[in-house]
Amino acid sequence: FWIDDAAATASASSNNDHESNEEDVMIHEGGFHPNDFNEGVRHVAGDLVERVELIDTFVHPKTNKTSNCFRITYRSMDRSLTNEEVDRLQEQVREYAQDHLGVELR
C-alpha cells in the first residue's frame, strides 16, 4: 500500500473558498475499501471536510495493485482556511492512513 503526494490547489480569500487536495492510495486486491479512507479523512479533519471523492481507479497490469485517487475538499463555514491549515490536515490524513489503514507513503 502507499499514498502518493499531490499538490494542493486553491487560494483562501473568503468564507466560501475551499482547498482541494488529491491523494493516490495504492492497494492490493481485497485489502482496502474506499469507504475506509473516507471515514479516516473525516475522523482526522471532522467538519472541515466538505467532500471526499474517489475520482480515479487504475489497476497496474503487472503488479495487479489498484490505485485509487481521492479528491479531498476542505471548507470552514465560519472562516477562510489557510494553506498552512490545510497542509497540516493533509499531513494528519497521511499519517492516519499509514498508521490505521496500513498504507505505505512514498
Gaussian input, Z-matrix of N, CA and C with variables (Angstrom, degrees):
# hf/3-21g

backbone

0 1
 N
 C     1     B1
 C     2     B2     1     A1
 N     3     B3     2     A2     1     D1
 C     4     B4     3     A3     2     D2
 C     5     B5     4     A4     3     D3
 N     6     B6     5     A5     4     D4
 C     7     B7     6     A6     5     D5
 C     8     B8     7     A7     6     D6
 N     9     B9     8     A8     7     D7
 C    10    B10     9     A9     8     D8
 C    11    B11    10    A10     9     D9
 N    12    B12    11    A11    10    D10
 C    13    B13    12    A12    11    D11
 C    14    B14    13    A13    12    D12
 N    15    B15    14    A14    13    D13
 C    16    B16    15    A15    14    D14
 C    17    B17    16    A16    15    D15
 N    18    B18    17    A17    16    D16
 C    19    B19    18    A18    17    D17
 C    20    B20    19    A19    18    D18
 N    21    B21    20    A20    19    D19
 C    22    B22    21    A21    20    D20
 C    23    B23    22    A22    21    D21
 N    24    B24    23    A23    22    D22
 C    25    B25    24    A24    23    D23
 C    26    B26    25    A25    24    D24
 N    27    B27    26    A26    25    D25
 C    28    B28    27    A27    26    D26
 C    29    B29    28    A28    27    D27
 N    30    B30    29    A29    28    D28
 C    31    B31    30    A30    29    D29
 C    32    B32    31    A31    30    D30
 N    33    B33    32    A32    31    D31
 C    34    B34    33    A33    32    D32
 C    35    B35    34    A34    33    D33
 N    36    B36    35    A35    34    D34
 C    37    B37    36    A36    35    D35
 C    38    B38    37    A37    36    D36
 N    39    B39    38    A38    37    D37
 C    40    B40    39    A39    38    D38
 C    41    B41    40    A40    39    D39
 N    42    B42    41    A41    40    D40
 C    43    B43    42    A42    41    D41
 C    44    B44    43    A43    42    D42
 N    45    B45    44    A44    43    D43
 C    46    B46    45    A45    44    D44
 C    47    B47    46    A46    45    D45
 N    48    B48    47    A47    46    D46
 C    49    B49    48    A48    47    D47
 C    50    B50    49    A49    48    D48
 N    51    B51    50    A50    49    D49
 C    52    B52    51    A51    50    D50
 C    53    B53    52    A52    51    D51
 N    54    B54    53    A53    52    D52
 C    55    B55    54    A54    53    D53
 C    56    B56    55    A55    54    D54
 N    57    B57    56    A56    55    D55
 C    58    B58    57    A57    56    D56
 C    59    B59    58    A58    57    D57
 N    60    B60    59    A59    58    D58
 C    61    B61    60    A60    59    D59
 C    62    B62    61    A61    60    D60
 N    63    B63    62    A62    61    D61
 C    64    B64    63    A63    62    D62
 C    65    B65    64    A64    63    D63
 N    66    B66    65    A65    64    D64
 C    67    B67    66    A66    65    D65
 C    68    B68    67    A67    66    D66
 N    69    B69    68    A68    67    D67
 C    70    B70    69    A69    68    D68
 C    71    B71    70    A70    69    D69
 N    72    B72    71    A71    70    D70
 C    73    B73    72    A72    71    D71
 C    74    B74    73    A73    72    D72
 N    75    B75    74    A74    73    D73
 C    76    B76    75    A75    74    D74
 C    77    B77    76    A76    75    D75
 N    78    B78    77    A77    76    D76
 C    79    B79    78    A78    77    D77
 C    80    B80    79    A79    78    D78
 N    81    B81    80    A80    79    D79
 C    82    B82    81    A81    80    D80
 C    83    B83    82    A82    81    D81
 N    84    B84    83    A83    82    D82
 C    85    B85    84    A84    83    D83
 C    86    B86    85    A85    84    D84
 N    87    B87    86    A86    85    D85
 C    88    B88    87    A87    86    D86
 C    89    B89    88    A88    87    D87
 N    90    B90    89    A89    88    D88
 C    91    B91    90    A90    89    D89
 C    92    B92    91    A91    90    D90
 N    93    B93    92    A92    91    D91
 C    94    B94    93    A93    92    D92
 C    95    B95    94    A94    93    D93
 N    96    B96    95    A95    94    D94
 C    97    B97    96    A96    95    D95
 C    98    B98    97    A97    96    D96
 N    99    B99    98    A98    97    D97
 C   100   B100    99    A99    98    D98
 C   101   B101   100   A100    99    D99
 N   102   B102   101   A101   100   D100
 C   103   B103   102   A102   101   D101
 C   104   B104   103   A103   102   D102
 N   105   B105   104   A104   103   D103
 C   106   B106   105   A105   104   D104
 C   107   B107   106   A106   105   D105
 N   108   B108   107   A107   106   D106
 C   109   B109   108   A108   107   D107
 C   110   B110   109   A109   108   D108
 N   111   B111   110   A110   109   D109
 C   112   B112   111   A111   110   D110
 C   113   B113   112   A112   111   D111
 N   114   B114   113   A113   112   D112
 C   115   B115   114   A114   113   D113
 C   116   B116   115   A115   114   D114
 N   117   B117   116   A116   115   D115
 C   118   B118   117   A117   116   D116
 C   119   B119   118   A118   117   D117
 N   120   B120   119   A119   118   D118
 C   121   B121   120   A120   119   D119
 C   122   B122   121   A121   120   D120
 N   123   B123   122   A122   121   D121
 C   124   B124   123   A123   122   D122
 C   125   B125   124   A124   123   D123
 N   126   B126   125   A125   124   D124
 C   127   B127   126   A126   125   D125
 C   128   B128   127   A127   126   D126
 N   129   B129   128   A128   127   D127
 C   130   B130   129   A129   128   D128
 C   131   B131   130   A130   129   D129
 N   132   B132   131   A131   130   D130
 C   133   B133   132   A132   131   D131
 C   134   B134   133   A133   132   D132
 N   135   B135   134   A134   133   D133
 C   136   B136   135   A135   134   D134
 C   137   B137   136   A136   135   D135
 N   138   B138   137   A137   136   D136
 C   139   B139   138   A138   137   D137
 C   140   B140   139   A139   138   D138
 N   141   B141   140   A140   139   D139
 C   142   B142   141   A141   140   D140
 C   143   B143   142   A142   141   D141
 N   144   B144   143   A143   142   D142
 C   145   B145   144   A144   143   D143
 C   146   B146   145   A145   144   D144
 N   147   B147   146   A146   145   D145
 C   148   B148   147   A147   146   D146
 C   149   B149   148   A148   147   D147
 N   150   B150   149   A149   148   D148
 C   151   B151   150   A150   149   D149
 C   152   B152   151   A151   150   D150
 N   153   B153   152   A152   151   D151
 C   154   B154   153   A153   152   D152
 C   155   B155   154   A154   153   D153
 N   156   B156   155   A155   154   D154
 C   157   B157   156   A156   155   D155
 C   158   B158   157   A157   156   D156
 N   159   B159   158   A158   157   D157
 C   160   B160   159   A159   158   D158
 C   161   B161   160   A160   159   D159
 N   162   B162   161   A161   160   D160
 C   163   B163   162   A162   161   D161
 C   164   B164   163   A163   162   D162
 N   165   B165   164   A164   163   D163
 C   166   B166   165   A165   164   D164
 C   167   B167   166   A166   165   D165
 N   168   B168   167   A167   166   D166
 C   169   B169   168   A168   167   D167
 C   170   B170   169   A169   168   D168
 N   171   B171   170   A170   169   D169
 C   172   B172   171   A171   170   D170
 C   173   B173   172   A172   171   D171
 N   174   B174   173   A173   172   D172
 C   175   B175   174   A174   173   D173
 C   176   B176   175   A175   174   D174
 N   177   B177   176   A176   175   D175
 C   178   B178   177   A177   176   D176
 C   179   B179   178   A178   177   D177
 N   180   B180   179   A179   178   D178
 C   181   B181   180   A180   179   D179
 C   182   B182   181   A181   180   D180
 N   183   B183   182   A182   181   D181
 C   184   B184   183   A183   182   D182
 C   185   B185   184   A184   183   D183
 N   186   B186   185   A185   184   D184
 C   187   B187   186   A186   185   D185
 C   188   B188   187   A187   186   D186
 N   189   B189   188   A188   187   D187
 C   190   B190   189   A189   188   D188
 C   191   B191   190   A190   189   D189
 N   192   B192   191   A191   190   D190
 C   193   B193   192   A192   191   D191
 C   194   B194   193   A193   192   D192
 N   195   B195   194   A194   193   D193
 C   196   B196   195   A195   194   D194
 C   197   B197   196   A196   195   D195
 N   198   B198   197   A197   196   D196
 C   199   B199   198   A198   197   D197
 C   200   B200   199   A199   198   D198
 N   201   B201   200   A200   199   D199
 C   202   B202   201   A201   200   D200
 C   203   B203   202   A202   201   D201
 N   204   B204   203   A203   202   D202
 C   205   B205   204   A204   203   D203
 C   206   B206   205   A205   204   D204
 N   207   B207   206   A206   205   D205
 C   208   B208   207   A207   206   D206
 C   209   B209   208   A208   207   D207
 N   210   B210   209   A209   208   D208
 C   211   B211   210   A210   209   D209
 C   212   B212   211   A211   210   D210
 N   213   B213   212   A212   211   D211
 C   214   B214   213   A213   212   D212
 C   215   B215   214   A214   213   D213
 N   216   B216   215   A215   214   D214
 C   217   B217   216   A216   215   D215
 C   218   B218   217   A217   216   D216
 N   219   B219   218   A218   217   D217
 C   220   B220   219   A219   218   D218
 C   221   B221   220   A220   219   D219
 N   222   B222   221   A221   220   D220
 C   223   B223   222   A222   221   D221
 C   224   B224   223   A223   222   D222
 N   225   B225   224   A224   223   D223
 C   226   B226   225   A225   224   D224
 C   227   B227   226   A226   225   D225
 N   228   B228   227   A227   226   D226
 C   229   B229   228   A228   227   D227
 C   230   B230   229   A229   228   D228
 N   231   B231   230   A230   229   D229
 C   232   B232   231   A231   230   D230
 C   233   B233   232   A232   231   D231
 N   234   B234   233   A233   232   D232
 C   235   B235   234   A234   233   D233
 C   236   B236   235   A235   234   D234
 N   237   B237   236   A236   235   D235
 C   238   B238   237   A237   236   D236
 C   239   B239   238   A238   237   D237
 N   240   B240   239   A239   238   D238
 C   241   B241   240   A240   239   D239
 C   242   B242   241   A241   240   D240
 N   243   B243   242   A242   241   D241
 C   244   B244   243   A243   242   D242
 C   245   B245   244   A244   243   D243
 N   246   B246   245   A245   244   D244
 C   247   B247   246   A246   245   D245
 C   248   B248   247   A247   246   D246
 N   249   B249   248   A248   247   D247
 C   250   B250   249   A249   248   D248
 C   251   B251   250   A250   249   D249
 N   252   B252   251   A251   250   D250
 C   253   B253   252   A252   251   D251
 C   254   B254   253   A253   252   D252
 N   255   B255   254   A254   253   D253
 C   256   B256   255   A255   254   D254
 C   257   B257   256   A256   255   D255
 N   258   B258   257   A257   256   D256
 C   259   B259   258   A258   257   D257
 C   260   B260   259   A259   258   D258
 N   261   B261   260   A260   259   D259
 C   262   B262   261   A261   260   D260
 C   263   B263   262   A262   261   D261
 N   264   B264   263   A263   262   D262
 C   265   B265   264   A264   263   D263
 C   266   B266   265   A265   264   D264
 N   267   B267   266   A266   265   D265
 C   268   B268   267   A267   266   D266
 C   269   B269   268   A268   267   D267
 N   270   B270   269   A269   268   D268
 C   271   B271   270   A270   269   D269
 C   272   B272   271   A271   270   D270
 N   273   B273   272   A272   271   D271
 C   274   B274   273   A273   272   D272
 C   275   B275   274   A274   273   D273
 N   276   B276   275   A275   274   D274
 C   277   B277   276   A276   275   D275
 C   278   B278   277   A277   276   D276
 N   279   B279   278   A278   277   D277
 C   280   B280   279   A279   278   D278
 C   281   B281   280   A280   279   D279
 N   282   B282   281   A281   280   D280
 C   283   B283   282   A282   281   D281
 C   284   B284   283   A283   282   D282
 N   285   B285   284   A284   283   D283
 C   286   B286   285   A285   284   D284
 C   287   B287   286   A286   285   D285
 N   288   B288   287   A287   286   D286
 C   289   B289   288   A288   287   D287
 C   290   B290   289   A289   288   D288
 N   291   B291   290   A290   289   D289
 C   292   B292   291   A291   290   D290
 C   293   B293   292   A292   291   D291
 N   294   B294   293   A293   292   D292
 C   295   B295   294   A294   293   D293
 C   296   B296   295   A295   294   D294
 N   297   B297   296   A296   295   D295
 C   298   B298   297   A297   296   D296
 C   299   B299   298   A298   297   D297
 N   300   B300   299   A299   298   D298
 C   301   B301   300   A300   299   D299
 C   302   B302   301   A301   300   D300
 N   303   B303   302   A302   301   D301
 C   304   B304   303   A303   302   D302
 C   305   B305   304   A304   303   D303
 N   306   B306   305   A305   304   D304
 C   307   B307   306   A306   305   D305
 C   308   B308   307   A307   306   D306
 N   309   B309   308   A308   307   D307
 C   310   B310   309   A309   308   D308
 C   311   B311   310   A310   309   D309
 N   312   B312   311   A311   310   D310
 C   313   B313   312   A312   311   D311
 C   314   B314   313   A313   312   D312
 N   315   B315   314   A314   313   D313
 C   316   B316   315   A315   314   D314
 C   317   B317   316   A316   315   D315

   B1=1.4546
   B2=1.5143
   B3=1.3230
   B4=1.4428
   B5=1.5091
   B6=1.3174
   B7=1.4573
   B8=1.5094
   B9=1.3051
   B10=1.4475
   B11=1.5208
   B12=1.3264
   B13=1.4643
   B14=1.5227
   B15=1.3048
   B16=1.4615
   B17=1.5185
   B18=1.2981
   B19=1.4579
   B20=1.5244
   B21=1.3110
   B22=1.4678
   B23=1.5186
   B24=1.3152
   B25=1.4534
   B26=1.5138
   B27=1.3096
   B28=1.4630
   B29=1.5154
   B30=1.3030
   B31=1.4561
   B32=1.5133
   B33=1.3164
   B34=1.4658
   B35=1.5152
   B36=1.3365
   B37=1.4576
   B38=1.5221
   B39=1.3316
   B40=1.4628
   B41=1.5214
   B42=1.3183
   B43=1.4615
   B44=1.5143
   B45=1.3236
   B46=1.4538
   B47=1.5208
   B48=1.3385
   B49=1.4511
   B50=1.5165
   B51=1.3154
   B52=1.4436
   B53=1.5199
   B54=1.3099
   B55=1.4551
   B56=1.5128
   B57=1.3246
   B58=1.4558
   B59=1.5165
   B60=1.3116
   B61=1.4541
   B62=1.5058
   B63=1.3161
   B64=1.4569
   B65=1.5197
   B66=1.3171
   B67=1.4575
   B68=1.5210
   B69=1.3214
   B70=1.4554
   B71=1.5256
   B72=1.3082
   B73=1.4495
   B74=1.5183
   B75=1.3226
   B76=1.4581
   B77=1.5232
   B78=1.3180
   B79=1.4543
   B80=1.5203
   B81=1.3192
   B82=1.4499
   B83=1.5142
   B84=1.2941
   B85=1.4590
   B86=1.5312
   B87=1.3242
   B88=1.4546
   B89=1.5206
   B90=1.3382
   B91=1.4537
   B92=1.5133
   B93=1.3037
   B94=1.4637
   B95=1.5164
   B96=1.3113
   B97=1.4614
   B98=1.5248
   B99=1.3294
   B100=1.4671
   B101=1.5276
   B102=1.3248
   B103=1.4679
   B104=1.5256
   B105=1.3477
   B106=1.4627
   B107=1.5315
   B108=1.3228
   B109=1.4643
   B110=1.5251
   B111=1.3175
   B112=1.4610
   B113=1.5324
   B114=1.3235
   B115=1.4658
   B116=1.5225
   B117=1.3293
   B118=1.4663
   B119=1.5168
   B120=1.3281
   B121=1.4651
   B122=1.5203
   B123=1.3148
   B124=1.4681
   B125=1.5331
   B126=1.3251
   B127=1.4666
   B128=1.5342
   B129=1.3208
   B130=1.4601
   B131=1.5286
   B132=1.3294
   B133=1.4646
   B134=1.5280
   B135=1.3106
   B136=1.4613
   B137=1.5123
   B138=1.3453
   B139=1.4676
   B140=1.5261
   B141=1.3336
   B142=1.4610
   B143=1.5229
   B144=1.3357
   B145=1.4616
   B146=1.5173
   B147=1.2984
   B148=1.4557
   B149=1.5270
   B150=1.3481
   B151=1.4635
   B152=1.5254
   B153=1.3295
   B154=1.4611
   B155=1.5170
   B156=1.3336
   B157=1.4648
   B158=1.5327
   B159=1.3113
   B160=1.4483
   B161=1.5231
   B162=1.3488
   B163=1.4654
   B164=1.5225
   B165=1.3380
   B166=1.4578
   B167=1.5219
   B168=1.3189
   B169=1.4605
   B170=1.5157
   B171=1.3287
   B172=1.4564
   B173=1.5272
   B174=1.3255
   B175=1.4599
   B176=1.5204
   B177=1.3321
   B178=1.4574
   B179=1.5214
   B180=1.3352
   B181=1.4637
   B182=1.5289
   B183=1.3260
   B184=1.4683
   B185=1.5212
   B186=1.3264
   B187=1.4670
   B188=1.5192
   B189=1.3308
   B190=1.4576
   B191=1.5312
   B192=1.3362
   B193=1.4611
   B194=1.5217
   B195=1.3107
   B196=1.4592
   B197=1.5183
   B198=1.3144
   B199=1.4528
   B200=1.5147
   B201=1.3157
   B202=1.4605
   B203=1.5175
   B204=1.3134
   B205=1.4568
   B206=1.5273
   B207=1.3268
   B208=1.4549
   B209=1.5168
   B210=1.3127
   B211=1.4643
   B212=1.5225
   B213=1.3194
   B214=1.4682
   B215=1.5213
   B216=1.3300
   B217=1.4579
   B218=1.5254
   B219=1.3308
   B220=1.4590
   B221=1.5225
   B222=1.3397
   B223=1.4589
   B224=1.5264
   B225=1.3203
   B226=1.4597
   B227=1.5182
   B228=1.3214
   B229=1.4615
   B230=1.5261
   B231=1.3293
   B232=1.4583
   B233=1.5284
   B234=1.3402
   B235=1.4569
   B236=1.5244
   B237=1.3096
   B238=1.4557
   B239=1.5211
   B240=1.3064
   B241=1.4610
   B242=1.5212
   B243=1.3067
   B244=1.4632
   B245=1.5257
   B246=1.3136
   B247=1.4573
   B248=1.5261
   B249=1.3269
   B250=1.4606
   B251=1.5322
   B252=1.3301
   B253=1.4634
   B254=1.5262
   B255=1.3158
   B256=1.4582
   B257=1.5261
   B258=1.3253
   B259=1.4659
   B260=1.5256
   B261=1.3429
   B262=1.4724
   B263=1.5245
   B264=1.3297
   B265=1.4628
   B266=1.5266
   B267=1.3127
   B268=1.4598
   B269=1.5266
   B270=1.3159
   B271=1.4759
   B272=1.5300
   B273=1.3187
   B274=1.4654
   B275=1.5278
   B276=1.3281
   B277=1.4664
   B278=1.5192
   B279=1.3295
   B280=1.4621
   B281=1.5367
   B282=1.3412
   B283=1.4608
   B284=1.5303
   B285=1.3193
   B286=1.4601
   B287=1.5263
   B288=1.3251
   B289=1.4657
   B290=1.5206
   B291=1.3138
   B292=1.4608
   B293=1.5327
   B294=1.3112
   B295=1.4678
   B296=1.5280
   B297=1.3335
   B298=1.4625
   B299=1.5242
   B300=1.3277
   B301=1.4689
   B302=1.5218
   B303=1.3239
   B304=1.4600
   B305=1.5107
   B306=1.3300
   B307=1.4573
   B308=1.5244
   B309=1.3070
   B310=1.4609
   B311=1.5185
   B312=1.3264
   B313=1.4755
   B314=1.5180
   B315=1.3176
   B316=1.4680
   B317=1.4965
   A1=108.95
   A2=117.71
   A3=120.55
   A4=110.86
   A5=113.48
   A6=121.44
   A7=106.89
   A8=117.15
   A9=122.59
   A10=109.03
   A11=116.55
   A12=121.46
   A13=111.18
   A14=116.51
   A15=121.03
   A16=108.20
   A17=116.58
   A18=120.93
   A19=111.12
   A20=115.79
   A21=121.38
   A22=108.08
   A23=116.09
   A24=119.55
   A25=109.03
   A26=116.63
   A27=124.04
   A28=107.97
   A29=115.73
   A30=120.00
   A31=107.48
   A32=115.61
   A33=120.20
   A34=108.99
   A35=117.04
   A36=119.40
   A37=113.11
   A38=118.01
   A39=119.99
   A40=109.06
   A41=116.83
   A42=121.04
   A43=113.00
   A44=118.31
   A45=120.84
   A46=113.31
   A47=117.63
   A48=119.91
   A49=110.24
   A50=114.44
   A51=119.92
   A52=109.58
   A53=115.66
   A54=123.54
   A55=107.77
   A56=117.31
   A57=121.94
   A58=108.96
   A59=116.07
   A60=123.02
   A61=108.04
   A62=116.28
   A63=120.53
   A64=109.64
   A65=116.11
   A66=123.49
   A67=108.13
   A68=116.21
   A69=121.36
   A70=108.06
   A71=117.10
   A72=122.53
   A73=108.47
   A74=117.20
   A75=121.83
   A76=108.56
   A77=116.10
   A78=120.34
   A79=110.33
   A80=115.77
   A81=121.37
   A82=108.24
   A83=116.42
   A84=121.78
   A85=110.91
   A86=116.12
   A87=122.06
   A88=115.79
   A89=118.83
   A90=119.71
   A91=116.38
   A92=118.58
   A93=119.54
   A94=107.90
   A95=116.57
   A96=120.63
   A97=108.15
   A98=118.82
   A99=120.85
   A100=113.85
   A101=118.19
   A102=119.70
   A103=112.02
   A104=117.07
   A105=120.06
   A106=110.14
   A107=115.95
   A108=120.23
   A109=110.24
   A110=117.32
   A111=122.60
   A112=110.33
   A113=116.43
   A114=120.45
   A115=111.63
   A116=116.98
   A117=120.73
   A118=112.03
   A119=116.79
   A120=120.71
   A121=109.97
   A122=116.64
   A123=120.21
   A124=111.56
   A125=117.20
   A126=121.06
   A127=110.06
   A128=116.70
   A129=121.84
   A130=111.57
   A131=117.60
   A132=120.86
   A133=113.94
   A134=117.71
   A135=121.14
   A136=114.12
   A137=115.22
   A138=121.81
   A139=113.63
   A140=118.08
   A141=120.23
   A142=111.87
   A143=117.21
   A144=120.90
   A145=108.55
   A146=115.15
   A147=119.71
   A148=110.76
   A149=115.62
   A150=118.65
   A151=109.74
   A152=116.13
   A153=123.38
   A154=106.06
   A155=116.16
   A156=120.91
   A157=110.05
   A158=116.19
   A159=121.46
   A160=105.80
   A161=117.52
   A162=119.61
   A163=113.31
   A164=118.17
   A165=119.25
   A166=109.64
   A167=115.41
   A168=122.24
   A169=108.18
   A170=115.56
   A171=121.45
   A172=108.30
   A173=116.81
   A174=121.73
   A175=107.64
   A176=115.90
   A177=120.48
   A178=108.79
   A179=118.20
   A180=120.55
   A181=114.61
   A182=118.29
   A183=120.19
   A184=112.59
   A185=117.37
   A186=120.34
   A187=113.03
   A188=116.85
   A189=123.14
   A190=112.63
   A191=117.08
   A192=120.59
   A193=108.39
   A194=114.81
   A195=120.94
   A196=108.80
   A197=116.32
   A198=122.48
   A199=108.04
   A200=116.45
   A201=121.96
   A202=108.09
   A203=117.05
   A204=121.54
   A205=108.51
   A206=115.82
   A207=122.11
   A208=109.71
   A209=116.88
   A210=122.22
   A211=107.18
   A212=115.64
   A213=122.01
   A214=107.73
   A215=116.80
   A216=121.52
   A217=108.20
   A218=115.31
   A219=122.31
   A220=108.76
   A221=116.46
   A222=120.78
   A223=108.82
   A224=115.48
   A225=121.80
   A226=107.94
   A227=116.56
   A228=120.38
   A229=112.58
   A230=117.81
   A231=119.02
   A232=114.46
   A233=118.33
   A234=119.83
   A235=109.77
   A236=115.24
   A237=120.73
   A238=109.28
   A239=116.40
   A240=120.81
   A241=108.76
   A242=115.78
   A243=119.21
   A244=109.05
   A245=115.47
   A246=119.89
   A247=110.96
   A248=116.74
   A249=120.95
   A250=110.93
   A251=117.32
   A252=120.90
   A253=111.06
   A254=116.06
   A255=120.63
   A256=110.45
   A257=116.83
   A258=119.69
   A259=111.08
   A260=116.88
   A261=121.31
   A262=110.65
   A263=116.93
   A264=120.73
   A265=110.45
   A266=116.24
   A267=120.20
   A268=110.88
   A269=116.84
   A270=120.05
   A271=110.04
   A272=117.38
   A273=120.54
   A274=111.27
   A275=117.03
   A276=121.16
   A277=109.78
   A278=116.48
   A279=120.91
   A280=110.90
   A281=116.70
   A282=120.26
   A283=110.97
   A284=116.21
   A285=120.11
   A286=110.65
   A287=116.62
   A288=120.54
   A289=110.72
   A290=116.57
   A291=120.25
   A292=110.96
   A293=117.13
   A294=121.22
   A295=113.58
   A296=117.85
   A297=120.54
   A298=114.76
   A299=116.74
   A300=119.10
   A301=111.33
   A302=116.66
   A303=120.54
   A304=115.17
   A305=118.44
   A306=119.88
   A307=109.72
   A308=116.34
   A309=122.95
   A310=107.56
   A311=115.96
   A312=120.24
   A313=109.18
   A314=115.61
   A315=118.52
   A316=110.61
   D1=146.50
   D2=167.79
   D3=-162.44
   D4=158.37
   D5=175.72
   D6=-115.02
   D7=136.71
   D8=-179.93
   D9=-102.83
   D10=133.95
   D11=178.04
   D12=-60.98
   D13=148.17
   D14=174.21
   D15=-141.60
   D16=155.80
   D17=-176.69
   D18=-82.03
   D19=144.31
   D20=174.60
   D21=-83.27
   D22=141.16
   D23=177.75
   D24=-131.97
   D25=120.23
   D26=173.43
   D27=156.88
   D28=167.67
   D29=174.21
   D30=-132.21
   D31=153.68
   D32=-178.01
   D33=-109.71
   D34=114.57
   D35=178.53
   D36=-140.54
   D37=-10.03
   D38=176.71
   D39=-149.77
   D40=171.11
   D41=-178.84
   D42=-62.61
   D43=-22.39
   D44=-177.71
   D45=-90.39
   D46=-5.82
   D47=179.72
   D48=-72.05
   D49=156.11
   D50=179.87
   D51=-143.59
   D52=165.82
   D53=176.96
   D54=-117.09
   D55=135.86
   D56=174.06
   D57=-120.57
   D58=129.93
   D59=175.76
   D60=-122.51
   D61=154.59
   D62=177.12
   D63=-121.80
   D64=141.34
   D65=177.28
   D66=-130.07
   D67=132.23
   D68=173.71
   D69=-99.35
   D70=125.59
   D71=-179.27
   D72=-114.07
   D73=115.56
   D74=177.09
   D75=-90.78
   D76=132.70
   D77=-177.18
   D78=-135.49
   D79=155.05
   D80=173.04
   D81=-90.12
   D82=153.94
   D83=-176.99
   D84=-52.02
   D85=125.16
   D86=175.55
   D87=78.36
   D88=4.32
   D89=-173.44
   D90=-100.16
   D91=1.00
   D92=-171.11
   D93=-164.11
   D94=142.34
   D95=175.66
   D96=-118.70
   D97=137.79
   D98=-179.24
   D99=-53.26
   D100=-31.16
   D101=178.17
   D102=-64.29
   D103=-27.19
   D104=176.84
   D105=-61.83
   D106=-43.00
   D107=178.91
   D108=-66.84
   D109=-44.50
   D110=179.17
   D111=-56.34
   D112=-49.19
   D113=-179.83
   D114=-64.24
   D115=-37.76
   D116=178.65
   D117=-64.26
   D118=-42.54
   D119=178.44
   D120=-61.69
   D121=-44.52
   D122=-179.17
   D123=-69.39
   D124=-31.16
   D125=175.68
   D126=-64.07
   D127=-41.78
   D128=-176.83
   D129=-75.98
   D130=-48.79
   D131=-170.01
   D132=-100.95
   D133=-9.46
   D134=175.56
   D135=57.50
   D136=-132.67
   D137=-175.84
   D138=-70.40
   D139=-8.92
   D140=178.74
   D141=-78.39
   D142=-7.71
   D143=176.64
   D144=-91.40
   D145=117.34
   D146=176.39
   D147=-86.07
   D148=-39.80
   D149=-174.92
   D150=-158.56
   D151=143.26
   D152=169.38
   D153=-124.27
   D154=117.17
   D155=-175.74
   D156=-118.72
   D157=134.89
   D158=168.37
   D159=-83.25
   D160=111.18
   D161=-172.88
   D162=-106.72
   D163=-14.17
   D164=179.42
   D165=-159.04
   D166=144.65
   D167=174.96
   D168=-134.21
   D169=135.33
   D170=-179.31
   D171=-140.36
   D172=134.53
   D173=174.63
   D174=-109.40
   D175=120.35
   D176=-179.95
   D177=-69.88
   D178=125.96
   D179=-173.70
   D180=-66.02
   D181=-26.46
   D182=-178.22
   D183=-91.79
   D184=-42.78
   D185=-176.12
   D186=-92.35
   D187=-15.62
   D188=-176.87
   D189=62.09
   D190=20.42
   D191=174.08
   D192=-82.55
   D193=143.81
   D194=177.93
   D195=-100.78
   D196=133.18
   D197=175.63
   D198=-109.27
   D199=121.42
   D200=174.15
   D201=-110.22
   D202=126.53
   D203=177.05
   D204=-103.76
   D205=122.75
   D206=179.85
   D207=-109.37
   D208=141.36
   D209=170.31
   D210=-106.28
   D211=125.33
   D212=179.92
   D213=-109.31
   D214=124.21
   D215=178.50
   D216=-109.57
   D217=121.89
   D218=178.06
   D219=-104.23
   D220=139.81
   D221=176.83
   D222=-157.80
   D223=139.42
   D224=172.34
   D225=-108.17
   D226=137.74
   D227=-179.25
   D228=-80.32
   D229=-15.63
   D230=-174.77
   D231=-115.23
   D232=-3.39
   D233=-179.77
   D234=-163.96
   D235=167.59
   D236=175.17
   D237=-83.05
   D238=137.20
   D239=174.69
   D240=-86.23
   D241=138.86
   D242=176.37
   D243=-85.82
   D244=159.34
   D245=175.77
   D246=-58.94
   D247=-36.02
   D248=179.85
   D249=-64.57
   D250=-40.99
   D251=177.74
   D252=-62.30
   D253=-44.87
   D254=-179.19
   D255=-67.24
   D256=-39.46
   D257=177.04
   D258=-60.79
   D259=-40.58
   D260=177.57
   D261=-63.72
   D262=-45.54
   D263=178.14
   D264=-60.76
   D265=-43.61
   D266=-178.91
   D267=-62.59
   D268=-40.34
   D269=177.79
   D270=-64.94
   D271=-39.66
   D272=177.49
   D273=-64.96
   D274=-37.47
   D275=176.05
   D276=-62.34
   D277=-44.96
   D278=179.66
   D279=-61.61
   D280=-43.77
   D281=178.91
   D282=-63.42
   D283=-42.95
   D284=178.38
   D285=-61.11
   D286=-45.42
   D287=-179.11
   D288=-60.96
   D289=-41.09
   D290=179.80
   D291=-68.63
   D292=-46.37
   D293=-174.42
   D294=-76.27
   D295=-36.04
   D296=-172.18
   D297=-109.52
   D298=-20.02
   D299=-178.95
   D300=-109.75
   D301=-3.64
   D302=174.93
   D303=75.11
   D304=24.37
   D305=178.43
   D306=-89.37
   D307=155.10
   D308=176.11
   D309=-106.09
   D310=123.93
   D311=179.42
   D312=-81.46
   D313=141.81
   D314=174.57
   D315=-129.86

